[in-house]
């Protein structure tokens, strides 16, 4: 599984960080940073919730 973030779409709203702080962090530039782009399968439920929480649909899971 791979986290894909569209940095041009991200508006730095921080919903993903609130849902899964081990994997997302909004930097001072106001754009999300993916802390671990290839997380283990055991994180899928949390990451799906985080991806679904993004208001501008900037996140996706592949695989
Ligand atoms: S929830 Fe979406 S818009 Fe907000 S920081 Fe995360 S990726 Fe960016």
Boltz pocket constraint, residues with backbone or C-beta under 6 A from the ligand:
constraints:
  - pocket:
      binder: B
      contacts: [[A, 5], [A, 9], [A, 10], [A, 11], [A, 12], [A, 13], [A, 14], [A, 15], [A, 16], [A, 17], [A, 24], [A, 26], [A, 31], [A, 32], [A, 50], [A, 53], [A, 54], [A, 55], [A, 56], [A, 57], [A, 58], [A, 59]]
      max_distance: 6.0
